[in-house]
Amino acid sequence: MSARAPHGSNQPPRIIYKKIYIEGHGAHHGGAWKVAYADFVTAMMAFFLLLWILGATTEKQRKGIADYFTPTLVQLKENSAGSNGMLGGQSITDKDNYPNRASQTGTRSLTIPMDSKGGAQVGTGEQGSLKNKTIAAEDAKNFEALKRRLMAAMQTSPLKRLASHVRFIQTTEGLRIDLVDDADYSMFALGTTQLVPEADKLIGLIATTIQDTKNPIMIRGHTDSLGYGDPMAMNNWMLSSGRAEATRRRLAAGGTPETRFYRIEGVADREPMIEDNPSDPRNRRVSITLLWRAGSFKQ
């Protein structure tokens, strides 16, 4: 028998259901961790991208990137070949990293060095006047022949004892002939630009030997580090340049045309042969360099 409804109503009694949720300890606590994880992955991607850029770019390109983020820098336009974009108008994948936009102001043949790798050879390439392999090979052959002739001439003359004072060194500038002093012998009278008789004959022999060549000539004078009492009256700069000029005059007197002299200079004691002992007498020397001819000048 059912209970009587309240207040004499025949409506059924209300039934209230109470739901109780019990949270499990292993359930997820929301999606906040996904945001943090995404931020971490983004940061790692940016980090590895930075490492790649550092490894794939040159110092100049990295400077261009840095300058891009300082747009007020005056040098931004000065060093970008007319462009003010990132990397100065260049691209990491550009051939020779040379700007190829319409706003560039330079020309490739003037700005890409000779023997550059990675790009087409233009301007100073195979057809350029600075890269004549035939003339270079001819000069190298002439240098070897000149060295043999000069050494042979010294062995059959009274200058034989000076052979140890003559050194031949092939450099990027050409064939350098060093006339070197030592503790027992000096090419010049002490502290002067006056050649001693044997050195005068030796330079005359060199003048005769190089008459058949056409290479420009550079002469450089060197001294040791011993100073003077009054450097305003005389010093090693004056002495080294004076000895270089004295050598030039002797070569000219021996028949060397004036037009062949390319550079005459004195460097005092700034380029010692014996670096550990700047006062060593072997640092006193005169260098006569036969330069590569214009078609193969290797500087």
C-alpha positions in Angstrom: 0.0 0.0 0.0 1.6 3.3 -1.1 2.0 6.2 1.3 -0.4 9.0 1.2 0.7 12.0 -0.7 1.2 15.2 1.4 -1.6 17.6 1.7 -4.0 15.1 0.3 -2.5 15.3 -3.2 -2.3 12.1 -5.3 1.0 13.1 -6.9 3.8 10.6 -6.4 6.6 11.6 -3.9 9.7 13.4 -5.3 12.8 11.2 -5.6 16.1 13.1 -5.3 19.2 11.5 -6.8 22.6 12.5 -5.4 25.6 11.8 -7.7 28.9 11.6 -6.0 32.1 11.8 -8.2 35.2 10.1 -7.0 38.3 11.4 -8.7 41.0 8.8 -9.5 44.6 9.6 -8.6 45.8 8.5 -12.1 43.6 10.8 -14.1 44.9 13.9 -16.1 44.8 17.2 -14.4 44.0 19.3 -17.5 45.9 20.6 -20.6 48.3 23.1 -19.1 51.2 20.7 -19.5 50.7 20.7 -23.3 51.3 24.5 -23.5 54.5 24.2 -21.5 55.7 21.3 -23.6 54.9 23.3 -26.8 56.9 26.2 -25.5 59.8 24.0 -24.7 59.8 22.4 -28.2 59.7 25.9 -29.7 62.6 27.1 -27.6 64.7 24.0 -28.6 63.9 24.5 -32.3 65.0 28.2 -32.0 68.2 27.1 -30.2 69.1 24.5 -32.9 68.3 27.0 -35.6 70.7 29.4 -34.0 73.4 26.8 -33.9 72.8 26.0 -37.6 73.1 29.7 -38.5 76.3 30.1 -36.6 77.8 27.0 -38.3 76.5 27.8 -41.8 77.5 31.5 -42.1 80.6 33.5 -42.3 81.7 36.2 -39.9 80.6 38.9 -42.4 77.2 37.3 -42.7 76.8 37.1 -39.0 77.7 40.8 -38.7 75.1 41.5 -41.4 72.4 39.7 -39.3 73.5 41.6 -36.2 73.4 44.9 -38.1 69.9 44.2 -39.4 68.6 44.4 -35.9 70.3 47.8 -35.3 68.8 49.7 -38.3 70.2 53.0 -37.0 73.7 51.9 -37.7 75.3 54.1 -40.4 77.5 51.3 -41.7 74.5 49.2 -42.6 74.2 50.8 -46.1 77.9 51.5 -46.5 78.8 47.8 -46.3 75.9 46.3 -48.1 76.7 47.0 -51.8 73.7 49.3 -52.1 71.3 47.1 -50.3 70.1 47.5 -46.7 68.4 44.1 -46.2 69.5 41.3 -43.9 72.9 39.9 -44.8 73.5 43.1 -46.7 71.6 42.0 -49.8 73.3 38.6 -49.8 71.9 35.1 -49.2 73.5 32.1 -47.6 73.0 30.2 -50.8 74.2 32.9 -53.2 77.2 32.0 -55.4 80.3 33.5 -53.8 77.9 35.2 -51.4 77.7 38.1 -53.8 74.6 40.4 -53.8 72.4 39.9 -56.9 69.7 42.4 -56.4 69.0 45.4 -58.6 70.1 47.8 -55.9 73.7 46.6 -55.7 76.4 49.1 -56.7 79.5 46.9 -57.1 80.5 44.8 -60.1 81.4 41.1 -59.7 84.6 41.4 -61.7 86.0 44.0 -59.3 84.9 42.6 -56.0 85.4 38.8 -56.3 89.1 38.0 -55.7 91.1 36.1 -58.2 91.1 32.3 -57.7 87.9 32.5 -55.7 86.3 29.1 -55.3 82.7 28.3 -55.9 81.8 30.7 -58.6 82.2 31.3 -62.3 85.5 32.7 -63.3 85.0 36.3 -64.6 87.0 39.5 -64.7 90.3 38.1 -63.4 89.6 34.5 -64.2 91.3 32.3 -66.8 91.0 35.1 -69.5 92.2 37.9 -67.2 95.5 39.6 -67.6 96.6 38.8 -64.0 96.4 35.0 -64.5 98.6 34.1 -67.4 100.0 30.7 -66.5 102.3 30.7 -69.5 104.2 33.8 -68.3 104.2 32.5 -64.7 105.8 29.2 -65.8 108.3 31.1 -68.0 109.3 33.4 -65.0 109.7 30.4 -62.7 112.0 28.7 -65.3 114.0 31.9 -65.7 114.4 32.3 -61.9 115.9 28.8 -61.7 118.3 29.5 -64.6 119.3 32.8 -63.1 120.1 31.2 -59.8 122.3 28.6 -61.4 124.2 31.2 -63.5 124.8 33.5 -60.6 126.1 30.7 -58.3 128.3 29.3 -61.1 129.7 32.8 -61.8 130.5 33.3 -58.2 132.4 30.0 -57.9 134.7 30.9 -60.8 135.5 34.5 -59.6 137.3 36.1 -56.6 133.8 36.4 -55.0 133.7 32.7 -54.2 134.0 33.4 -50.5 130.9 35.6 -50.6 128.7 32.7 -51.7 127.6 32.0 -48.2 126.3 35.6 -47.9 124.0 35.1 -50.9 120.6 33.4 -50.4 117.9 32.7 -52.9 114.3 32.6 -51.7 111.2 32.1 -53.9 108.3 34.1 -52.4 104.8 35.1 -53.5 106.4 38.3 -54.9 109.1 36.6 -56.9 112.7 35.5 -56.6 114.4 37.3 -53.6 118.2 37.5 -53.5 119.3 38.3 -50.0 122.8 39.8 -49.5 123.4 39.0 -45.8 126.1 40.3 -43.4 127.5 38.3 -40.5 129.9 38.9 -37.6 133.0 38.7 -39.8 131.8 40.5 -42.9 129.6 43.5 -43.9 128.4 44.6 -47.3 128.6 48.2 -46.3 131.1 50.2 -44.2 129.9 50.3 -40.6 127.1 52.7 -40.1 127.3 54.1 -43.7 125.8 53.5 -47.2 129.2 53.0 -48.8 129.5 49.5 -50.4 132.8 47.7 -49.7 134.8 46.8 -52.8 133.8 43.1 -52.8 130.1 43.9 -52.3 130.3 46.4 -55.1 131.6 43.7 -57.5 129.0 41.2 -56.3 126.1 43.6 -57.1 127.8 44.4 -60.4 127.8 40.6 -61.1 124.1 40.4 -60.2 123.4 43.3 -62.6 125.1 41.5 -65.4 123.2 38.2 -64.7 119.7 39.8 -64.6 120.2 41.8 -67.9 118.4 39.1 -69.9 115.3 39.1 -67.7 112.4 41.6 -67.9 111.1 41.3 -64.4 110.5 44.4 -62.3 112.9 44.8 -59.4 112.2 45.7 -55.8 115.0 46.5 -53.3 114.6 46.5 -49.6 117.2 47.5 -47.0 117.3 46.0 -43.5 119.4 46.8 -40.4 119.9 45.3 -36.9 118.5 47.0 -33.8 121.6 48.8 -32.7 120.8 52.5 -32.4 122.5 55.8 -32.8 123.5 58.4 -30.2 121.5 61.1 -32.0 118.5 59.5 -33.9 117.6 62.9 -35.3 120.9 63.0 -37.2 121.0 59.3 -38.3 118.9 56.3 -37.5 118.1 52.9 -38.9 115.3 54.1 -41.1 117.7 56.4 -42.9 120.4 53.8 -43.0 118.2 51.0 -44.4 116.6 53.2 -47.1 120.0 54.7 -48.0 121.6 51.2 -48.5 118.7 50.2 -50.7 119.2 53.3 -52.8 123.0 52.6 -53.0 122.2 49.1 -54.2 119.8 50.5 -56.9 122.5 52.9 -58.1 125.0 50.1 -58.4 122.6 47.9 -60.4 121.8 50.9 -62.6 125.6 51.5 -63.1 125.8 47.8 -64.1 123.3 48.2 -67.0 119.9 47.7 -65.3 117.4 50.1 -67.0 115.8 52.7 -64.7 112.3 51.5 -65.8 112.8 48.1 -64.2 113.0 49.5 -60.7 109.5 49.0 -59.1 110.1 49.8 -55.4 113.0 51.0 -53.3 112.4 50.9 -49.5 114.0 50.6 -46.1 112.4 48.9 -43.2 115.1 49.5 -40.5 115.0 46.6 -37.9 111.3 45.9 -38.3 111.7 42.6 -40.2 114.6 40.8 -38.5 115.9 37.5 -40.0 117.0 36.4 -36.5 113.8 37.2 -34.6 115.2 36.0 -31.2 118.1 38.4 -31.4 117.3 41.7 -33.2 120.9 42.9 -32.7 122.3 39.9 -34.6 124.5 41.2 -37.5 122.8 38.7 -39.8 119.8 41.0 -39.6 121.8 43.5 -41.7 121.0 42.7 -45.3 119.8 44.0 -48.6 117.1 42.1 -50.5 116.9 42.3 -54.3 113.6 40.8 -55.5 112.8 40.0 -59.2 109.1 40.3 -59.2 106.7 38.3 -61.2 105.9 40.1 -64.5 102.6 41.9 -64.7 100.9 39.0 -66.4 101.6 36.7 -63.4 102.0 39.1 -60.4 101.0 36.9 -57.5 99.9 39.3 -54.7 
